[in-house]
Amino acid sequence: MEINLSQSLKQEQILSPQMLQSLALLTLPVQELKTHIQEEIEKNPALEIPEGEFEAPPVAKNALNSTEDETLNAPDAAPYELSSFSYTDYEASDRKQEMLENTSVFGESLNEHLLSQLGETNTNDTVAEISEMLIGNLDENGFFILPLDKLFEEKAYRQEDIDSALSLVQSFDPYGICASDFRESLVIQARASGMDEEDLKIFTDLVYNYLEKLNSGKTAEVAHALKISEEDLQTFYSILKSFTPYPGRNYSRVAETYVVPEFSIRNRGGRLVLTLNRDSMPDLEISDSFVKLADSLSGDEAKEASRYISTSVSEAKLLIKQVQLRYQTIYKAAIALMEAQHDFFTDGPRYLKTLSLKEIGDKIGVHETTMSRLSQSKWVETDWGLFPLKYFFSQGVATDSGESVSRNAVKDMIAEIIAENPKLSDQKISDRLKEKGISCARRTVSKYRSELNINSSFSRN
């Protein structure tokens, strides 16, 4: 046995505590970031919220100035905009007040809200019991977890009692709950609004068969198919937009589960407009009065106070820099996402493209793991609804042309095919997709159908 000394040279990346903290802030959703900043303000006297007029957020200025891609600024560039920011003293005061208030407020869940209404309703014991089962079978959207035939398969309830309970719960606030999906929810809301039977029939046909075409701007085609004028179609569309496709989401057990979009991308007259969510998120600055506090002290007390002040100011500056860096990174990623998924934002979910985290990461100059952290617990508001950021990063399914279609788009096609013909088997659905040029095996169809919470053809028959 012999002891020797040797030398070796290797590269090793060590993350500093500051870098780890920056990555942690990047992961936090808006609500948790607000809570974190509130905690920092409470424990660090060097941090304060400015009382004066808020200027444009640093992220908007820095991100735009640091963008070297001339294609984004050229006159013939893609139709993108960053919505302008302007804040008055009144808005600043509101943001500060909201920030300082408790952000962790417990609320009434959807289940509790519905049960309280049931308790105030005069009905027989059987209908009340069935109503409780229906309420317990609702997810966070207000939609069925189990199909009704599965829910009551071991119960000997009369169908007329089930129908009475279903009508009762559907009459509760919020309208649109106790439905199979968002389409049925919209129809329930239309019925509750007092729409007459003839108009309700047209509205139902619109929601189930022509919603995507209408969102794509094909108003003439949809109006012709529904045998109504374009003016009447616009009236129906206005009514539709006044409804909530996911009514149960307004109720949550705790505030942290509320969905708050990180940014929105909207189609405004053919131009995509990006807006970062800075509402109720105050700018931070260093307190001058705190920095000058040591000037009034002397001796050992002044030295100790100076060390404490210096440490607090350094930590405050680091937090401000990290928050700005977080928004700059999110802004750049949002711009890259807006370019990559342009067709989705203009034409709808059917046109979602395959996209990897690495592609966006390479485009904005960050590692794939950083993009993975950024995409966690983040939401994006669009003209087509609210989507988790991870939704836009999807693997593809091969097509006959050699290209690929995102799995989410294929799921949407499967749901549409089943809606048109509920009796089709997974193999028949696979054949229908093949006719559209999409290669999707029967087992893959079965997997996607399960993820959509759609029963097999045997249960649907």
C-alpha positions as CSV (number, residue, x, y, z in Angstrom):
1,M,0.0,0.0,0.0
2,E,1.5,3.3,-1.1
3,I,0.5,7.0,-0.7
4,N,1.1,9.3,-3.7
5,L,0.3,12.9,-4.6
6,S,-1.2,13.7,-8.0
7,Q,-2.6,16.7,-9.8
8,S,-5.6,16.9,-12.1
9,L,-7.3,19.7,-14.1
10,K,-11.1,19.8,-14.6
11,Q,-13.9,22.3,-15.2
12,E,-16.6,22.4,-12.6
13,Q,-19.5,24.8,-12.3
14,I,-20.4,25.8,-8.8
15,L,-23.6,27.8,-8.2
16,S,-23.2,30.6,-5.8
17,P,-26.0,31.3,-3.2
18,Q,-26.9,34.4,-5.3
19,M,-27.4,32.3,-8.4
20,L,-29.4,29.8,-6.6
21,Q,-31.7,32.5,-5.2
22,S,-32.1,33.9,-8.8
23,L,-33.2,30.5,-10.0
24,A,-35.6,30.1,-7.1
25,L,-37.3,33.5,-8.0
26,L,-37.5,32.4,-11.6
27,T,-39.5,29.4,-10.6
28,L,-42.0,31.3,-8.4
29,P,-45.4,32.1,-9.9
30,V,-46.8,35.6,-9.5
31,Q,-48.7,35.0,-6.3
32,E,-45.7,33.4,-4.5
33,L,-43.4,36.1,-5.8
34,K,-45.6,38.7,-4.2
35,T,-45.6,36.8,-0.9
36,H,-41.8,36.5,-1.1
37,I,-41.3,40.2,-1.7
38,Q,-43.7,41.1,1.1
39,E,-41.6,39.0,3.5
40,E,-38.4,40.6,2.3
41,I,-39.9,44.1,2.8
42,E,-40.9,43.2,6.4
43,K,-37.5,41.9,7.4
44,N,-35.2,44.2,5.5
45,P,-35.5,47.9,6.5
46,A,-33.4,48.9,3.5
47,L,-36.2,48.0,1.1
48,E,-39.1,50.4,0.5
49,I,-41.9,51.0,-2.0
50,P,-41.6,54.4,-3.7
51,E,-44.4,56.8,-3.0
52,G,-43.9,58.8,-6.2
53,E,-45.0,58.2,-9.7
54,F,-44.1,54.7,-11.0
55,E,-42.1,54.7,-14.2
56,A,-42.2,52.0,-16.8
57,P,-41.0,48.8,-15.3
58,P,-37.3,48.2,-15.7
59,V,-38.0,44.9,-17.4
60,A,-39.7,46.6,-20.3
61,K,-36.9,49.1,-20.8
62,N,-34.0,46.7,-20.3
63,A,-35.4,43.9,-22.3
64,L,-36.1,46.1,-25.2
65,N,-32.8,47.8,-25.1
66,S,-30.9,44.5,-24.8
67,T,-32.7,43.0,-27.8
68,E,-30.2,42.8,-30.6
69,D,-32.3,40.9,-33.0
70,E,-33.1,43.5,-35.7
71,T,-36.0,41.4,-37.0
72,L,-38.0,42.4,-34.0
73,N,-37.5,46.1,-34.6
74,A,-37.5,46.3,-38.4
75,P,-40.4,48.0,-40.1
76,D,-41.4,44.8,-41.9
77,A,-40.9,42.6,-38.8
78,A,-43.5,40.2,-37.6
79,P,-46.6,41.8,-36.2
80,Y,-45.7,41.9,-32.5
81,E,-46.0,44.6,-30.0
82,L,-45.2,45.1,-26.3
83,S,-48.1,46.9,-24.7
84,S,-47.1,50.2,-23.1
85,F,-46.9,50.7,-19.4
86,S,-48.0,53.9,-17.6
87,Y,-48.8,54.3,-13.9
88,T,-50.3,57.2,-12.0
89,D,-49.9,58.0,-8.3
90,Y,-53.4,56.6,-7.8
91,E,-52.4,53.3,-9.4
92,A,-49.2,53.2,-7.4
93,S,-51.1,53.6,-4.2
94,D,-53.5,50.8,-5.2
95,R,-50.6,48.5,-6.0
96,K,-48.8,49.3,-2.8
97,Q,-52.0,48.7,-0.7
98,E,-52.7,45.4,-2.4
99,M,-49.2,44.3,-2.0
100,L,-49.1,45.0,1.8
101,E,-52.4,43.2,2.4
102,N,-52.3,39.6,3.3
103,T,-52.0,37.5,0.2
104,S,-52.9,34.2,1.8
105,V,-56.7,34.4,2.2
106,F,-58.8,31.3,2.6
107,G,-61.9,31.2,0.5
108,E,-64.9,29.1,0.0
109,S,-64.5,26.1,-2.2
110,L,-66.8,25.2,-5.0
111,N,-68.0,22.1,-3.1
112,E,-68.8,24.2,0.0
113,H,-70.5,26.9,-2.1
114,L,-72.9,24.4,-3.7
115,L,-73.6,22.4,-0.6
116,S,-74.6,25.6,1.2
117,Q,-77.1,26.4,-1.5
118,L,-78.4,22.8,-1.4
119,G,-79.0,23.2,2.3
120,E,-81.2,26.1,1.7
121,T,-83.3,24.2,-0.9
122,N,-86.6,22.4,-0.1
123,T,-86.4,19.0,-1.8
124,N,-87.0,15.4,-0.9
125,D,-84.3,13.2,0.7
126,T,-83.6,11.2,-2.4
127,V,-83.0,14.2,-4.7
128,A,-80.9,15.8,-1.9
129,E,-78.8,12.6,-1.6
130,I,-78.3,12.5,-5.4
131,S,-77.4,16.2,-5.5
132,E,-74.7,15.6,-2.9
133,M,-73.2,12.9,-5.0
134,L,-73.3,15.1,-8.0
135,I,-71.6,18.0,-6.1
136,G,-68.9,15.6,-4.8
137,N,-68.2,14.4,-8.4
138,L,-67.2,17.8,-9.7
139,D,-63.6,18.9,-10.4
140,E,-62.2,22.4,-10.0
141,N,-63.8,23.5,-13.3
142,G,-67.2,22.4,-12.1
143,F,-67.2,19.4,-14.6
144,F,-67.9,15.7,-13.9
145,I,-65.0,13.5,-12.7
146,L,-66.9,10.3,-13.4
147,P,-69.6,10.0,-16.1
148,L,-73.0,9.8,-14.6
149,D,-73.6,6.2,-15.6
150,K,-70.4,5.2,-13.6
151,L,-71.4,7.4,-10.7
152,F,-74.8,5.8,-10.2
153,E,-74.1,2.3,-11.5
154,E,-74.3,0.8,-8.0
155,K,-77.3,2.8,-7.0
156,A,-80.9,2.0,-7.7
157,Y,-82.1,5.6,-8.2
158,R,-84.9,6.3,-10.5
159,Q,-83.9,8.2,-13.6
160,E,-86.5,10.9,-12.9
161,D,-84.9,11.6,-9.5
162,I,-81.4,11.8,-11.1
163,D,-82.8,14.2,-13.7
164,S,-84.4,16.3,-10.9
165,A,-81.1,16.5,-8.9
166,L,-79.1,17.3,-12.1
167,S,-81.5,20.2,-12.9
168,L,-81.4,21.4,-9.3
169,V,-77.6,21.6,-9.1
170,Q,-77.3,23.2,-12.5
171,S,-79.6,25.9,-11.3
172,F,-77.2,26.8,-8.5
173,D,-74.6,29.6,-8.7
174,P,-72.4,29.6,-10.7
175,Y,-74.3,28.7,-13.7
176,G,-72.6,26.2,-16.0
177,I,-71.5,23.7,-13.4
178,C,-72.5,20.0,-13.3
179,A,-71.5,19.5,-17.0
180,S,-69.4,17.1,-18.9
181,D,-67.1,19.8,-20.5
182,F,-66.9,23.5,-21.4
183,R,-69.2,23.2,-24.4
184,E,-72.1,21.7,-22.3
185,S,-71.3,24.3,-19.7
186,L,-71.8,27.1,-22.2
187,V,-75.1,25.6,-23.3
188,I,-76.3,25.4,-19.7
189,Q,-75.4,29.1,-19.1
190,A,-77.3,30.0,-22.3
191,R,-80.4,28.1,-21.1
192,A,-80.1,29.8,-17.7
193,S,-80.0,33.2,-19.3
194,G,-83.5,32.7,-20.6
195,M,-82.6,32.0,-24.3
196,D,-85.7,30.7,-26.2
197,E,-85.6,27.1,-27.6
198,E,-85.1,28.1,-31.2
199,D,-82.1,30.3,-30.4
200,L,-80.8,27.8,-27.9
201,K,-80.8,25.2,-30.6
202,I,-78.7,27.4,-32.9
203,F,-76.4,28.4,-30.0
204,T,-75.8,24.7,-29.2
205,D,-75.0,23.9,-32.8
206,L,-72.6,26.8,-32.9
207,V,-70.8,25.7,-29.7
208,Y,-70.5,22.0,-30.6
209,N,-69.7,22.3,-34.3
210,Y,-68.5,25.7,-35.4
211,L,-66.7,27.3,-32.5
212,E,-63.2,26.9,-33.9
213,K,-64.2,28.2,-37.3
214,L,-65.8,31.2,-35.7
215,N,-62.7,31.9,-33.6
216,S,-60.7,31.7,-36.8
217,G,-62.8,34.5,-38.3
218,K,-64.8,32.4,-40.8
219,T,-68.0,34.2,-39.9
220,A,-69.6,34.0,-43.4
221,E,-69.1,30.2,-43.6
222,V,-70.4,29.7,-40.1
223,A,-73.5,31.9,-40.7
224,H,-74.3,30.0,-43.9
225,A,-74.0,26.7,-42.1
226,L,-76.3,27.8,-39.3
227,K,-78.7,29.4,-41.8
228,I,-78.6,32.8,-40.0
229,S,-77.3,36.3,-41.0
230,E,-73.8,37.4,-40.0
231,E,-75.4,40.1,-37.9
232,D,-77.3,37.5,-35.9
233,L,-74.1,35.4,-35.7
234,Q,-72.3,38.3,-34.1
235,T,-75.1,38.6,-31.6
236,F,-74.7,35.0,-30.6
237,Y,-70.9,35.4,-30.4
238,S,-71.3,38.4,-28.1
239,I,-73.5,36.3,-25.8
240,L,-71.0,33.5,-25.9
241,K,-68.2,35.7,-24.8
242,S,-70.2,36.9,-21.8
243,F,-70.2,33.3,-20.5
244,T,-67.5,31.6,-18.5
245,P,-66.2,28.3,-20.0
246,Y,-64.8,27.1,-16.7
247,P,-67.2,28.5,-14.0
248,G,-65.8,26.4,-11.2
249,R,-62.4,28.1,-11.3
250,N,-63.8,31.2,-9.5
251,Y,-63.8,29.1,-6.3
252,S,-60.8,27.8,-4.5
253,R,-59.8,26.5,-1.1
254,V,-56.8,28.9,-0.8
255,A,-55.7,32.0,-2.6
256,E,-52.4,30.3,-3.7
257,T,-54.3,28.0,-6.0
258,Y,-55.8,30.9,-8.0
259,V,-54.5,31.0,-11.5
260,V,-52.7,34.3,-12.2
261,P,-51.3,34.7,-15.7
262,E,-47.6,35.7,-15.9
263,F,-48.3,37.5,-19.2
264,S,-50.9,37.7,-21.9
265,I,-50.6,37.5,-25.7
266,R,-53.6,38.8,-27.6
267,N,-54.5,39.3,-31.2
268,R,-55.3,43.0,-31.8
269,G,-56.3,43.7,-35.4
270,G,-53.8,41.2,-36.8
271,R,-51.0,42.2,-34.4
272,L,-50.0,40.1,-31.4
273,V,-49.7,42.2,-28.3
274,L,-47.7,41.0,-25.4
275,T,-48.5,42.3,-21.9
276,L,-46.4,41.4,-18.8
277,N,-48.4,41.0,-15.6
278,R,-47.0,43.7,-13.3
279,D,-50.3,44.5,-11.6
280,S,-50.1,44.8,-7.8
281,M,-46.3,44.2,-8.1
282,P,-44.6,47.3,-6.7
283,D,-41.3,48.6,-7.8
284,L,-38.7,48.4,-5.0
285,E,-36.0,50.9,-4.1
286,I,-33.4,51.5,-1.4
287,S,-34.5,53.7,1.6
288,D,-32.4,56.9,1.7
289,S,-33.5,57.5,5.3
290,F,-32.2,54.1,6.3
291,V,-28.9,54.5,4.6
292,K,-28.3,57.9,6.3
293,L,-29.3,56.5,9.7
294,A,-25.7,55.8,10.7
295,D,-24.8,59.5,10.3
296,S,-26.6,60.4,13.5
297,L,-24.6,57.8,15.5
298,S,-21.0,57.7,16.8
299,G,-18.4,55.4,18.3
300,D,-18.7,51.6,18.4
301,E,-22.5,51.9,17.9
302,A,-22.0,53.7,14.6
303,K,-19.6,50.9,13.4
304,E,-22.0,48.2,14.3
305,A,-24.9,50.1,12.7
306,S,-22.9,50.7,9.5
307,R,-22.1,47.0,9.1
308,Y,-25.8,46.2,9.6
309,I,-26.9,48.9,7.1
310,S,-24.3,47.8,4.6
311,T,-25.4,44.2,4.7
312,S,-29.1,45.2,4.5
313,V,-28.5,47.5,1.5
314,S,-26.5,44.8,-0.3
315,E,-29.2,42.2,0.2
316,A,-31.9,44.7,-1.0
317,K,-29.9,45.6,-4.1
318,L,-29.5,41.9,-4.9
319,L,-33.2,41.2,-4.5
320,I,-34.1,44.2,-6.8
321,K,-31.6,42.9,-9.4
322,Q,-33.0,39.4,-9.2
323,V,-36.6,40.5,-9.6
324,Q,-35.7,42.6,-12.6
325,L,-33.7,39.7,-14.1
326,R,-36.7,37.4,-13.6
327,Y,-39.0,39.7,-15.6
328,Q,-36.4,40.2,-18.3
329,T,-36.0,36.5,-18.8
330,I,-39.8,35.9,-18.8
331,Y,-40.2,38.8,-21.3
332,K,-37.6,37.4,-23.7
333,A,-39.1,33.9,-23.4
334,A,-42.6,35.3,-24.1
335,I,-41.3,37.1,-27.2
336,A,-39.7,33.9,-28.5
337,L,-42.8,31.9,-27.7
338,M,-45.0,34.4,-29.5
339,E,-42.9,33.9,-32.6
340,A,-42.7,30.1,-32.4
341,Q,-46.4,29.6,-31.7
342,H,-47.7,32.5,-33.9
343,D,-50.3,30.3,-35.6
344,F,-51.7,29.2,-32.2
345,F,-52.2,32.8,-31.0
346,T,-53.9,33.9,-34.2
347,D,-55.9,30.7,-35.2
348,G,-56.4,28.6,-32.2
349,P,-55.2,25.4,-30.3
350,R,-55.5,23.3,-33.5
351,Y,-52.4,25.0,-34.8
352,L,-50.1,24.4,-31.9
353,K,-46.7,23.4,-33.1
354,T,-44.2,21.0,-31.6
355,L,-41.7,22.9,-29.5
356,S,-39.0,22.0,-27.0
357,L,-37.7,24.0,-24.0
358,K,-34.2,23.8,-25.6
359,E,-35.3,25.6,-28.7
360,I,-36.6,28.6,-26.7
361,G,-33.7,28.4,-24.4
362,D,-31.2,28.6,-27.2
363,K,-33.0,31.5,-28.8
364,I,-32.9,33.7,-25.6
365,G,-29.5,32.5,-24.4
366,V,-30.4,30.4,-21.4
367,H,-29.9,26.7,-20.6
368,E,-32.7,24.2,-21.1
369,T,-32.9,23.6,-17.3
370,T,-33.4,27.3,-16.8
371,M,-36.3,27.2,-19.2
372,S,-37.7,24.2,-17.3
373,R,-37.6,26.2,-14.1
374,L,-39.2,29.2,-15.8
375,S,-42.1,27.1,-17.2
376,Q,-43.1,25.8,-13.8
377,S,-46.4,27.1,-12.4
378,K,-46.7,29.8,-15.0
379,W,-49.8,30.6,-16.9
380,V,-50.5,32.5,-20.2
381,E,-53.7,34.4,-21.0
382,T,-54.7,34.2,-24.7
383,D,-57.7,34.8,-26.9
384,W,-58.4,31.1,-26.6
385,G,-58.3,30.9,-22.9
386,L,-55.8,30.5,-20.0
387,F,-53.1,27.9,-20.6
388,P,-50.1,26.7,-18.5
389,L,-46.8,27.7,-20.0
390,K,-45.8,24.1,-20.3
391,Y,-48.8,23.6,-22.6
392,F,-46.9,25.3,-25.4
393,F,-43.9,22.8,-25.2
394,S,-45.2,19.6,-26.7
395,Q,-43.8,16.6,-28.5
396,G,-45.2,15.8,-31.9
397,V,-47.0,13.1,-33.8
398,A,-45.7,12.3,-37.3
399,T,-47.7,13.3,-40.4
400,D,-47.5,11.9,-43.9
401,S,-45.7,15.1,-45.1
402,G,-42.8,14.4,-42.8
403,E,-43.7,17.2,-40.4
404,S,-45.2,16.8,-37.0
405,V,-48.3,18.0,-35.1
406,S,-48.3,18.6,-31.4
407,R,-49.9,16.0,-29.1
408,N,-52.3,18.7,-27.8
409,A,-53.5,19.4,-31.3
410,V,-54.1,15.7,-31.9
411,K,-56.0,15.4,-28.6
412,D,-58.2,18.2,-29.8
413,M,-58.9,16.4,-33.1
414,I,-59.7,13.2,-31.2
415,A,-62.2,15.0,-29.0
416,E,-63.8,16.6,-32.0
417,I,-64.1,13.3,-33.9
418,I,-65.7,11.6,-30.8
419,A,-68.1,14.6,-30.4
420,E,-69.2,14.1,-34.0
421,N,-69.6,10.3,-33.7
422,P,-69.5,9.0,-30.1
423,K,-69.7,5.3,-31.3
424,L,-66.3,5.3,-33.1
425,S,-63.8,2.8,-31.6
426,D,-60.1,3.8,-31.1
427,Q,-59.2,2.0,-34.3
428,K,-61.8,3.9,-36.2
429,I,-60.5,7.2,-34.7
430,S,-57.0,6.2,-35.7
431,D,-58.2,5.6,-39.3
432,R,-59.9,9.0,-39.3
433,L,-56.7,10.7,-38.2
434,K,-54.9,8.8,-40.9
435,E,-57.2,10.3,-43.5
436,K,-56.1,13.7,-42.2
437,G,-52.5,12.7,-42.8
438,I,-51.7,12.0,-39.1
439,S,-50.1,8.7,-38.1
440,C,-51.5,7.8,-34.7
441,A,-51.7,4.2,-33.6
442,R,-54.7,2.7,-31.9
443,R,-52.9,2.4,-28.6
444,T,-51.8,6.1,-28.8
445,V,-55.4,7.1,-29.5
446,S,-56.5,5.1,-26.4
447,K,-53.9,6.8,-24.3
448,Y,-54.9,10.3,-25.5
449,R,-58.6,9.5,-25.0
450,S,-57.9,8.5,-21.4
451,E,-56.0,11.7,-20.8
452,L,-59.1,13.6,-22.1
453,N,-61.2,11.7,-19.6
454,I,-63.3,10.2,-22.4
455,N,-64.7,6.7,-22.0
456,S,-64.2,3.9,-24.4
457,S,-66.6,3.4,-27.3
458,F,-68.2,0.5,-25.3
459,S,-69.1,2.8,-22.5
460,R,-70.2,5.6,-24.8
461,N,-72.6,3.4,-26.8
